Amino acid sequence: MFIVGTNAFVIAGLLPQIAHDLGAGQAAVSYSITVYSLVVAVASPIVSIVMSRVPRGMLMAGGALLFAAGAAIAASSDTLALFVIGRLVAALGGAALVPTAAAVATGLVPPERRGRALAVVGGGFTLAVAIGSPLGTELGSLSDWRVPMWCLVAIGLLVTVAIPLLFRGMPTPASVPLRRRLAPLADLRVLATLGAALFVTTGFNVVYIFSAEVAHVATGGSGALLAVLLLVYGVAGILGNAAAGPLTDRVGSRTTAVIGLGVQIVVLLALAVLAWSFAASVVVFFVWGAVAAALSIPVQHRLVAIEPSQAPVTLAWFSTAMYLGIAIAPPLGNASIAIAGAWLVPVTGAVVSALALTLFLVGYARRRMPATATPVAPGTASGEPGERVVAG
C-alpha cells in the first residue's frame, strides 16, 4: 500500500523536474496521475471479480511485480508517452494489490481485530503522504527525479519476493456474485456518501498535486522547501488519522465529517490568500494535512453504518470512488491555473470540499431508503451516537 500510494503522490513534488526532463508541460505530465488513478479505480473491481479464484498470495505477488515493471518503465522513459505507459502498467499492478491487501488483512486476524488490521494496511497510504512523497521530492531535488522512481522499483521487487514466502496457504475467498457487488449502489444514501468520498478526495488532491505551483512564491521554486511543506502535511496527516477514529466513535461520523470539511474549506481559502508566505504556508499545510487525512474515516464509518452486512462490498466501492476523485483532480487544477493562475487552485479545492459536504449531508436526508434495506430491530445502533434505526 505504501509503494502504490507513494507512486501516486510523489509526482506532485517531482512534477516540474519530470516535465522539464521529458520536454513536456506540467499540465501534460499531471494527466499521468489521472491515467494512473482511473486505471486503479476501474480495474480494481474487475480484478476482484475475474481473479477471485486465484490464490491471494499469488495475486498480490503478481500485482507487486507488475507494479515494479511499470515503475521501471516510467523511471527509464525519455518521452512522455513512454512515461504514461509505465504509469499505466504500474496502475494495473496497484489494482491487483490494493483491494486484495485489504481483504487479506481482515482474514489474518480475529473478527474483533479487523478494524485495527484495516487501519494498519490503510496506514500505508498515510505513510506514503507523510514519508514517501516528501522523501521522494527531496531525493529528486538532490539528484534526479528518476532516483525515487527506481527506489519504488526496488521496494516493489522486494515485496514481490516476500509475499509468496509470507502468504503460503492463504485460503481463497468465496466468490461474490456481481449482483451482490452492485446491490449497495441501489441505495441513495450509499450513492450520496460515495459521491462525498469522491469529492473529498478531489478537494485535497487538486491542491496537493499542484502544491509546487501553489507554493511557488513561498518556496522560491526550491524543491527542498517544497519537501518541507509536504513533510509537515504528512506528519499532520498521521496525527489527524490517529485522532479521527476515536473522535468518530465519540461524536459520530456526521459531526466529525462536518467539522473536518468545514476546516478544510477555511484553510484552503486561507492558502489562496497566504500562499506568498512560507511561514504561513507551513501552518496552513499542517492544519490542512490533519483534517484531510482524517476525513476518510467518518466517510467509511458512515458507509458501514448504512448497512453493516454489506460493508465489505460497500468499502470496495469507496476505494473506486477515492481513485476517481484523484483522477478528476489534475483536469480541475490545470483548468484553474489556465483561468486565473495558481491562487485559484486552493479556491477550487474549497468549492469541491463544499460540494462533498453537501452530498454527505444529503446522505442523511432519510433514515432508510428501501432499495437495499434489511429490517432491523428498533433501537439498533447505526453507528451514530444517540441515533435509532427504524425498521424499513
Buried (B, 14 or more C-beta within 10 A) or exposed (E): BBBBBBBBBBBBBBBBBBBEBBEBEBBBBBBBBBBBBBBBBBBBBEBBEEBEEBBBBBBBBBBBBBBBBBBBBBBBBEEBEBBBBBBBBBBBBBBBBBBBBBBBBBEEBEEEEBEEBBBEBBBBBBBBBBBBBBBBBBBBBEEBBBBBBBBBBEBBBEBBEEBBEEBEEBEEBEEBEEEEBEBBBEBBBBBBBBBBBBBBBBBBBBBBBBBBBBBBBBBEEBBEBBBBBBBBBBBBBBBBBBBBBEBBBEBBBBBBBBBBBBBBBBBBBBBBEBBEEBEBBBBBBBBBBBBBBBBBBBBBBBBBBBBBEBBBBBBBBBBBBBBBBBBBBBBBBBBBBEEEEBBBBBBBBBBBBBBBBBBBBBBBEEEBBEBBBEEBEEEEEBBBBEBEBEEE
